[in-house]
């Protein structure tokens, strides 16, 4: 069959169109991305550079499809969306699903400060004798715990104490010594001595997460109720007259041991440093 000049011309045009079409939809080449990290709440402006970028391209950003701006053959701009702390993969896709082989990595940084979820004893809690403890001195209360929204690297707990308004003597205020430990998202403060009755306790807790973000201080308070005033005290093993007088259910004043001795000296021979266990001592009150 003879081939005309017109047929040869059409064939050449078709071949050219195919070649041009392939050139119009190349596979993009990603070479660089800056910056490669940003905040977890998004909003970081990012520049991607490379070759063969086309208008209409999209950026696959950790499973999300973004529409870039300022697209040229060699560069484009995007803004990072919000994401979880950690790394995600980023690549460019030209129209008709021509995706770049090279992927870049973008890291979301932890920029959110931890928060206090709960504190125990809870804010406003009152321990009452008989309900929370049996003895005005041996309350058994030594620990404060706080839960945070995420694991911590360190924490600070400050505890102060003051006499309750109905304390027998009152007027006390001061800080509480103790040790603070961190385990995951839990902070524990262990006091050097038991929390005494007839006092309120103010607790301030703050923590720092593994990324260095510091929480706002959380302040709570609880109290250990004032026990009923004793008129007769039975000596326990290890008591001294000073320790008896200092109790929050006797005189709440170690110097009041002299009053105990004066009131009871006509009835008993009392060793003030080691009174006999089981001995009943009368406590005199000025009404």
C-alpha positions as CSV (number, residue, x, y, z in Angstrom):
1,X,0.0,0.0,0.0
2,X,1.3,3.4,-0.9
3,X,1.8,5.9,1.9
4,X,0.9,9.4,1.1
5,X,2.7,12.5,2.3
6,X,-0.4,13.5,4.3
7,X,-0.5,10.1,6.2
8,X,3.2,10.5,7.0
9,X,2.5,14.0,8.4
10,X,-0.3,12.7,10.6
11,X,1.8,9.9,12.0
12,X,4.6,12.3,12.9
13,X,2.1,14.6,14.6
14,X,0.7,11.7,16.6
15,X,4.2,10.6,17.7
16,X,5.0,14.1,18.7
17,X,1.8,14.4,20.7
18,X,2.6,11.2,22.6
19,X,6.0,12.4,23.4
20,X,4.9,15.9,24.5
21,X,2.1,14.3,26.6
22,X,4.6,12.2,28.5
23,X,6.7,15.3,29.0
24,X,3.7,17.1,30.4
25,X,3.2,14.5,33.2
26,X,6.7,13.7,34.5
27,X,7.5,11.9,37.8
28,X,8.5,14.6,40.3
29,X,11.9,14.5,42.0
30,X,12.1,15.6,45.6
31,X,15.6,16.7,46.7
32,X,15.1,18.7,49.9
33,X,12.7,20.0,52.5
34,X,13.2,22.7,55.1
35,X,12.5,22.8,58.0
36,X,12.2,19.1,58.8
37,X,10.5,19.6,62.2
38,X,7.8,21.7,63.8
39,X,5.2,22.0,66.5
40,X,2.6,19.3,67.0
41,X,-0.2,21.9,66.7
42,X,0.8,22.5,63.0
43,X,1.3,25.8,61.3
44,X,5.0,25.4,60.3
45,X,5.8,26.9,56.9
46,X,7.8,24.4,54.8
47,X,9.7,24.7,51.5
48,X,10.1,21.7,49.3
49,X,12.6,21.8,46.4
50,X,13.4,19.4,43.6
51,X,12.7,18.9,39.9
52,X,9.8,18.4,37.5
53,X,7.1,19.8,39.8
54,X,3.8,20.6,38.0
55,X,0.9,23.0,38.8
56,X,-1.8,20.8,40.3
57,X,0.6,18.7,42.3
58,X,-0.3,17.6,45.8
59,X,1.9,16.8,48.8
60,X,1.2,13.6,50.8
61,X,2.0,14.6,54.4
62,X,1.8,11.7,56.9
63,X,-1.4,10.4,55.2
64,X,-2.9,13.8,54.6
65,X,-3.2,15.3,51.1
66,X,-2.1,19.0,51.0
67,X,-2.4,21.5,48.2
68,X,0.9,23.4,47.9
69,X,1.3,27.1,47.0
70,X,3.9,28.9,44.9
71,X,4.4,25.9,42.8
72,X,7.3,26.1,40.2
73,X,9.2,23.4,38.4
74,X,11.7,23.3,41.2
75,X,9.9,24.4,44.4
76,X,6.6,24.6,46.3
77,X,5.4,25.7,49.7
78,X,3.1,24.0,52.3
79,X,2.0,24.5,55.9
80,X,2.2,21.5,58.2
81,X,-1.1,20.3,59.6
82,X,-1.5,19.3,63.3
83,X,-0.2,15.9,64.1
84,X,0.9,13.5,66.8
85,X,4.4,13.8,68.3
86,X,6.8,11.8,66.2
87,X,7.9,11.5,62.5
88,X,5.8,11.3,59.3
89,X,6.7,10.8,55.7
90,X,6.3,13.6,53.1
91,X,6.4,13.3,49.3
92,X,5.2,15.1,46.2
93,X,2.6,13.7,43.7
94,X,2.2,15.3,40.3
95,X,-1.2,15.1,38.5
96,X,-2.3,11.6,37.3
97,X,-0.7,10.0,40.3
98,X,2.9,10.5,39.3
99,X,4.5,10.2,42.8
100,X,8.1,11.0,43.6
101,X,10.1,8.0,44.7
102,X,12.0,9.9,47.4
103,X,10.2,10.7,50.7
104,X,11.3,13.2,53.2
105,X,10.7,12.9,57.0
106,X,9.1,15.6,59.1
107,X,9.1,15.4,62.9
108,X,6.4,16.8,65.2
109,X,7.9,18.1,68.4
110,X,6.2,17.9,71.8
111,X,5.3,21.5,72.7
112,X,2.4,20.8,74.9
113,X,2.9,21.2,78.7
114,X,1.7,18.4,80.9
115,X,-1.4,19.0,83.1
116,X,-2.3,17.7,86.5
117,X,-5.2,15.2,86.2
118,X,-5.8,14.6,89.9
119,X,-4.3,15.0,93.3
120,X,-4.9,12.7,96.3
121,X,-5.9,13.6,99.0
122,X,-8.4,15.6,96.8
123,X,-8.9,19.3,97.2
124,X,-10.9,20.1,100.3
125,X,-10.8,16.6,101.7
126,X,-11.1,16.4,105.5
127,X,-9.7,13.4,107.5
128,X,-11.8,13.1,110.7
129,X,-10.7,11.1,113.7
130,X,-12.4,7.7,113.7
131,X,-13.2,8.0,110.0
132,X,-9.7,8.5,108.6
133,X,-7.4,7.8,111.6
134,X,-7.7,6.5,115.1
135,X,-5.0,8.4,117.0
136,X,-4.4,12.1,117.1
137,X,-0.6,11.5,116.6
138,X,-0.4,8.2,114.7
139,X,-2.7,9.3,111.8
140,X,-0.9,7.0,109.4
141,X,-1.1,9.7,106.7
142,X,2.2,10.2,105.0
143,X,1.7,10.4,101.2
144,X,0.4,12.7,98.5
145,X,0.0,11.5,94.9
146,X,-0.6,13.4,91.7
147,X,-1.5,12.1,88.3
148,X,-0.4,13.9,85.1
149,X,-1.6,13.9,81.5
150,X,1.6,12.3,80.3
151,X,4.9,10.7,81.7
152,X,7.2,13.1,83.4
153,X,11.0,13.5,83.6
154,X,10.8,15.4,86.9
155,X,8.4,17.0,89.4
156,X,8.3,19.3,92.3
157,X,5.9,19.0,95.3
158,X,5.8,21.7,98.0
159,X,3.7,21.2,101.1
160,X,3.0,23.7,103.9
161,X,1.0,23.3,107.1
162,X,-1.0,25.5,109.4
163,X,-3.1,25.1,112.5
164,X,-6.8,24.7,112.0
165,X,-9.0,27.5,113.5
166,X,-10.3,25.1,116.1
167,X,-6.9,23.7,117.2
168,X,-6.4,23.7,120.9
169,X,-3.5,26.1,120.8
170,X,-3.1,27.1,117.2
171,X,-0.6,29.5,115.7
172,X,1.5,26.9,113.9
173,X,2.7,27.3,110.3
174,X,5.6,25.9,108.4
175,X,6.8,23.7,105.5
176,X,6.6,19.9,105.5
177,X,9.8,18.0,104.6
178,X,9.6,14.9,102.4
179,X,10.8,13.1,99.3
180,X,9.3,13.3,95.8
181,X,9.5,10.4,93.4
182,X,8.3,10.1,89.7
183,X,7.0,7.0,88.0
184,X,5.6,7.5,84.6
185,X,2.7,9.9,84.9
186,X,2.5,9.6,88.7
187,X,4.2,11.8,91.3
188,X,4.4,10.7,95.0
189,X,5.4,12.9,97.9
190,X,6.3,11.0,101.1
191,X,6.5,13.2,104.2
192,X,9.3,12.7,106.7
193,X,6.7,12.5,109.5
194,X,3.0,11.7,109.5
195,X,0.6,14.5,108.7
196,X,-0.5,15.7,112.1
197,X,-4.1,16.3,113.2
198,X,-5.5,19.8,113.8
199,X,-3.8,21.1,110.7
200,X,-4.5,22.1,107.2
201,X,-2.1,21.2,104.4
202,X,-1.5,23.2,101.2
203,X,0.0,21.3,98.3
204,X,1.6,22.8,95.2
205,X,2.5,20.3,92.3
206,X,4.2,20.9,89.0
207,X,6.0,18.6,86.5
208,X,8.3,18.6,83.5
209,X,7.7,16.2,80.7
210,X,10.4,14.4,78.7
211,X,10.5,17.2,76.1
212,X,11.2,19.8,78.8
213,X,7.7,21.3,78.9
214,X,6.7,22.5,82.4
215,X,3.2,22.3,83.7
216,X,1.4,25.2,85.5
217,X,1.5,24.7,89.2
218,X,-1.6,23.0,90.6
219,X,-2.5,24.0,94.2
220,X,-4.8,22.0,96.4
221,X,-5.5,21.6,100.1
222,X,-6.7,19.1,102.6
223,X,-6.9,18.9,106.4
224,X,-6.6,16.4,109.2
225,X,-9.4,17.4,111.7
226,X,-8.9,18.6,115.2
227,X,-9.5,15.7,117.7
228,X,-11.6,16.0,120.8
229,X,-9.9,17.5,123.8
230,X,-8.8,14.8,126.3
231,X,-9.4,15.2,130.0
232,X,-7.5,12.0,130.9
233,X,-4.6,10.4,129.0
234,X,-3.3,6.9,129.3
235,X,0.5,6.8,129.0
236,X,1.8,4.8,126.0
237,X,5.1,3.0,125.7
238,X,7.8,5.5,124.8
239,X,5.8,8.6,125.9
240,X,7.5,11.5,127.8
241,X,5.6,14.2,129.6
242,X,6.8,16.6,126.9
243,X,5.5,14.4,124.1
244,X,2.2,14.0,125.9
245,X,1.8,17.7,126.4
246,X,2.6,18.4,122.7
247,X,-0.3,16.2,121.4
248,X,-3.0,18.0,119.5
249,X,-5.6,16.4,121.8
250,X,-4.0,17.5,125.1
251,X,-2.3,20.9,125.3
252,X,-0.5,21.1,121.9
253,X,2.4,22.6,123.8
254,X,5.4,20.6,124.9
255,X,6.1,23.2,127.7
256,X,2.7,22.3,129.3
257,X,4.3,19.2,130.7
258,X,4.8,21.1,133.9
259,X,1.0,21.5,134.2
260,X,0.6,17.7,133.8
261,X,3.1,17.1,136.5
262,X,1.5,19.6,138.8
263,X,-2.0,18.2,138.4
264,X,-1.0,14.6,138.9
265,X,1.9,14.8,141.4
266,X,-0.4,14.3,144.4
267,X,-1.7,11.0,142.9
268,X,1.4,9.4,141.3
269,X,5.1,9.5,141.4
270,X,5.9,10.4,137.8
271,X,9.1,10.1,135.9
272,X,8.7,12.9,133.4
273,X,11.1,11.4,130.8
274,X,9.6,7.9,131.1
275,X,6.3,7.8,132.8
276,X,4.9,4.3,133.4
277,X,3.0,2.9,130.5
278,X,-0.7,2.4,131.3
279,X,-0.7,5.2,133.9
280,X,-3.7,7.5,133.7
281,X,-2.9,11.2,133.8
282,X,-5.5,13.9,134.4
283,X,-5.4,17.0,132.2
284,X,-6.6,20.3,133.8
285,X,-8.3,22.8,131.5
286,X,-9.0,26.4,132.3
287,X,-12.5,27.0,131.1
